[in-house]
Amino acid sequence: MRISAPMTRWTVRLLAFSTGCVVANIYYVQPLLADIAREFGLSAAKIGAVAMFGQIGTGLGMLFFVPLGDKYERRSLICTMLLLESIALAFAAGARSVTWLSLACFVVGGMAAAVHVIVPLAAHLAPQRERGRIVGIVLSGLLIGVLLARTFSGVVGAQYGWRTVYWFASALMLALAVVLRLALQPSRPETSMKWTDLMRSVIGLAREHATLREAALIACLLFMTFTALWTTLVFLIGTSPYHYGTTAAGLFGLLGVSGAAAAPLVGRMSDRHGSERAILIAIASTLVGYVVLLFFGRMLAGLIAGIVLIDFGVQSGHVANQSRIYALVPTARSRINTFYMVAFFVGGALGSYLGPLGFNFAGWTGFCAVPLGVLAFGLIYFIRADRKRVSGTEPTALRES
């Protein structure tokens, strides 16, 4: 497989920029939820379902489309998905009911899975000794896209209305499809398996590699806590003592950029010291972040500190997990990524629903309760698994990476 200049600085930047632009489409909605709820007359719990449909769509897009990255020419697959993404975003911009908006967000999420055709491409092209660093750079583009999406949509939505955000995103996806079509050379498929065989092989890979199952579970738990925060934040800061609006909710997205910028450093740590240490730090950081939010989140300094710790933890865990799983089966990276990312977005969908639901029932404390329980379970699980790896008492499959 070849791109016009394999893994030059420009190529890596293009892939990082592309992932950021595409993944942003899933997260534009989060700071806009209060405005959308007012327009359609919905409660916080009910409007959370709109964000949940986007996450579900992404998970299903991962399941049905991303494995095709091992079978079909990737440039054409990516560009086709971006064109469909542009159409879905236009439908979201013109939606006249919450039902149509939910359906449009579902398709937007599904086609945004193109991101996870791009990331395995970067891992495939990277030299083994630099794979963690390069994957970290591309993922930092993805993570910055996730975070700046909220800032952009919050500011633009407050000034020009939430529909303008989606019209802009539709035009951007159309332009990006053209740029990638012109910039990338055709790629050679890595397998000739039928689609049904590809899908069966995804399950087979998960059964065979305990490392993949472990990484998927940790990713599910971490991303659940991440989407719970960002889906609920606009409602949290709308209450006492803050009384902030949509613009402020978007600007809080800037706090996570420092965590995203740390992604290449986490990749280097994984290259040098193994991924397990980085994953343990990631879970602990996210857990501490929620403890800070629970006890000090009603003070601005505590809110900022909690958000930074959570963003850093989730992003670091994602980079370390992906560096880990891409080393398992080099010829099946798209399928391995499929299983991992489906679990990832299942967690995202649950967090998008449970965060506003907890807030609706018990305010700030109810919002924090579920993430704290999830993270405590994840930390105990990973420590026990890591002790088994160190002692050598686990099955061989658990010591693959």
N, C-alpha and C positions, 0 to 999 in steps of 0.2 A: 504494500500500500504506500502511496506517495502523495504528498502535497507539494506544490510547486517548489518550495524551499523547506524541506522537512526540519521542523523544530528550530527554525531561525527565530530570533527575537520577535520579528514581525508576525510570524505564524502563531507563536504562543499568545501574543497580544490579541490577535484577531480572534482566536478561539476563546480567550478569556472575555473579550468584549461581547462576543456573540452569546455566550452562556448568560452573561449578566443581563443583556437586553431581553432574551427570551424568557428567562425565569422571572423577570420582573412582572410579567403579565399575570402571574398567579397571585401576586401580593399587592397589586395596586388597590384592590378592594378593601384592604384592612383599615386604613385611616378613613375610608369613605363610608364605612358601615353606618355610622350615626346619621349621616346625610341621607343615605339610601333608605334607612329605617324610617326617617321622618317623611320622606316622599311617599313611601308605600304604607305608612301607618303600622309599623311592626315593632315588636319588643326586641330587646337586646338578644334574648335567647333565640327568637325566631330568625332574626337577621343573620345570626351566626351560621345558619344552614347554608347561606349563599357562599360564604368562604369555604364551608365544608365540602360543597359540591365541586369547587375548584380543586381541592386536594384529592377528592375521590377520582375526579377525571384524570388527574396526573398519575395517580396510582394505576388506573386501568390503562392509561396510555403507555406507561412503563411496561405493563404486562403484555400488551398486544402488539405494540409497535417497536419498542427498543430492541427485542431479540432479532428483529429484521436487520439490525446493523451488522450482524455477523453473516447475513445471507445476501443482502443486496448492496448495490453501490451506494455508499454513505452520502455522497454529495447530493445526489438526486433525492434520496430519502429525506435528508434534512430540509432541503429547499421546498419539497412538496408539503411537508408538515408546517413550514413557516407560512406558506400561502394559505393553507387551511386555517392557521392561527389568525392571520389577518382578517379573514372572513368572519370568524367567530367573534373577534374583538369588535368588528363593526356591528354585529348583531347585539352584542352587549351594550354598545353605545346607544343603540336605538330601542332598547327593550322598554316596553310599556307596562310590564307587570313583573312582579318578583319571580314568577314562574319562568318567564322567558329569560330573565336575567340569570337565574340559577342554571338553566339549560345552557345558556351561552358560556357561563363560567365553567361549566362541566367540560365543554368542548375546548375552551381556552386551556384548561388544565391538561386535557388529553394531548393536545398538540404541543404544549410546552415541554412534553417529554422528549422533544428533539434535543434538549440540553444533554440528555443522557445517552444520546448517540454521539454527541460531540466529545464528551469527557473520555469515554473509552478510546476514541480516536487519538486523543492527546496521549493517553497512557500507552497506546500501541506504538506511537511514533517515538516516544521518549527512550533514550538509552537507559538501561537498567539502573546504572549508578545514579541517574538524575531523575528517575521516575517520580519519586516522592516530591522533589522540588517542583517539577513541571506540573504534575497534577495539582499541587498546592497553588501554583500561580493561576491555573485555569479555574480551579475552584474558588480562588479569592475573587475572580471576576464574577463568578456565579453568586457568591455570598454578598459581594458589594451590590450586585444587582438586586438581590432580595431586600437589602436594607435601604438603598437609595430609592427603590420603587415606592416605599412608604413616604419618604420625604417628598418626592416628585408629586405623587398623587395627592398627598395632603395639602401641599401648597397650591398646586394647580386646581385641585378640586374645590378648595375654599374660595379661590378667585374667580374661576370660570365654570364651576359646576362639575360634578363627577363624570358626566357623559363625555366631556372634552378629553379627559384622561384616556378613555378608551378609543376615541377617534384618533388621537395622536399615536397610541400604541399600534393601532391597525396599520397606519401609514408606515410606521417604523419597521414592522415585520415584513411588509412588502419590499421596502428598500433593502433590508438585511438579506432577504432571499436572493435578490439580484446580486448583491455584493458577493455573497458566498458562492453563488453559481459562477461568477466570473473569476474569483480569486482561487478557488480550490480545483485541483485536478481530480479526475475520476479516480475512485479507489477500487481496489480489487476485493471482491467478497472473500471471506475466510472459510466459508462452508457452503455446501450445496444441499444441505438438509431441507426437507419439507418443513413448512411452517408448523404443522402438528408435531413433527419430530423435534423441532426447536423448542416448542413449549414443553414437551415431555422432558427434554434435556435440562431445562431450567430447574424442574423439580429434582431431576437426577443429580444435578450439581449441588443443590442444597442438601440432599440426603448424603452425598459423598463427603462434603466439606463442612465439618463442624465449625471451623473458623468463620465460614460464610454465615451460618445460622446465628452464631454468637454476635457477629458484627451487625446483622440485620436487626436482632432484638435490641441491642444497645442503641442503634440509630432510631428505631421506632420510638423508644422511650424518650430519647433526647429531643427528637423533633416534635413529639407530642407537647413537651413543656415549652418549646419555642413558639409554636403556633398558638398555644393557649395564651401566652403573654401578648403577642402582637395582635391577635384577634380581639382581645379584651381591653387592650390599653386605651383605646379611644373612649371606652365607657368608664374605665377607672379614673382617668384624668378629667373626665367631665363632672366628677363628684367632688365633694369637699375633701381637702382644702384647695384643690387646684382650679376647678371650673375652666379647664382649657378646652379648645375646640379642635377642629379637623387639622388646621395648620400646625398646631403644636404636636398633635399625634404624629404627623408626618416628620416633623423636625426631630423627634426622638429617634427616628431611624438612623440619624447621623451618629448616634452613640455607638452603634454596632460596627461602624466602619473600622475602628481600631482592632476589633476582633477579627474581621475579615482580612485586614492587612497582615495579621499574624499567621494566616494560613500557610504561606511558604515556609515560615520558621517551623511550624508544626510538621510540615512535610520533611524538612531537613532532620528534625528530631527523630522522625520515624525511620529515615534512611540510616541514621547513625546508631540509634539506641533501641530500635524496635518500636512497634506501634502501641504495645500494651501500656507503657508508661504514659504516653500522650493521652490515651483513652481514659486512664484512671484520673489524670489531672482534669480532663474535660468533664467527667461526671461530677467530680468533687466541686469544680468551679460552678457548674450549673446549680448544684444543690445549695451551695453557700449563697449564690445569687438570690434564690428564692427565700432563704432564711432572712436575708437582708430586706427583701421586699415585704415579707410578713411583718417584721418588727419595726422597720424604719421606712417603709415605702410611702408613708404619708408625709415624709419630709423630702424635699426636692433632692438633696444630696443622697439620701438613701435610695430614692427611686432611680437616680442616675447610676449609682454604684451597682444596684441589683441588675439593671438592664445590661450594663457592660459585662458583668460576670456571666450572666446567662448567655449572651451572644457569643462571648469568647469560648465558653464551654461547649456549646452546641456546634459551633463552627470548627473548633479544634477536633472534637470527636468525629465529625464528618470527614475531615481531611485524613485523620489517622486511620479511620475505618476503611476508606477507599484505597489508601496506599496499601493496606493490608490485603484486601480482597483481590486487587488487581494482580498480585503476585501468585495467585493460586493456579489459574489456568490461562495462560496468555492468549490462546486461540479462542477463548470463550468469554472474553471480557464483557461484551454486550449482554450476554445471557446472565453472567454473574451479577452485573450491575442491575439487571432487571429484578432479580429476586431481592437484592439489597434495597433498591429504591422503592419497590412496591411496599415493603415493610416500612420504609422511611415515610412514605406518604399516607399509609394507613395511620401511623402515629400522628401525622399532620392533620388528617381529617378528624381524628378523635379529639386532638387538642383544640381545633377550631370550634368544635361543638361544646366540649366540656368546659373550656375557659369561660365563655359568656354564661353558660348554664350555672356554673358555680357562683359566679358573680351575681347572677339574678337571684339565687337562693340565699346567699349568705355574705354578699358584699366582698370586701377585700380578703377576708379570712377564707371564705368559701372558694374564691379564685385560687388562692395559694395552696389549698389543702391537697388537691389532686396532684399537681406537679411534685410537691414534697414527698408524697407517698410513692409516686412512680420512681423518683430519683433515688430514694432510699432503697427500694427494691433493686434498682439497676446497680447501685454501688455494691450492695451485698452480693448480688449474683456475680458481678465481674471479679470482685476480690476472691471469691471462692474458686472461680474458674482459673484465675491467675495462679492461685496457690497450687492447684492441681497441675498446671503446666510446669511450674517450678519444681515440684516434687517428682514429676514424671509418673504420677499415678492415674492420669486420665487416659482415655483411649488414644491411639496414635493419631487418629484424624484430628484431634484437638490440638495437635502440635505441628500443624502443617506450616504455619507462617513464622 
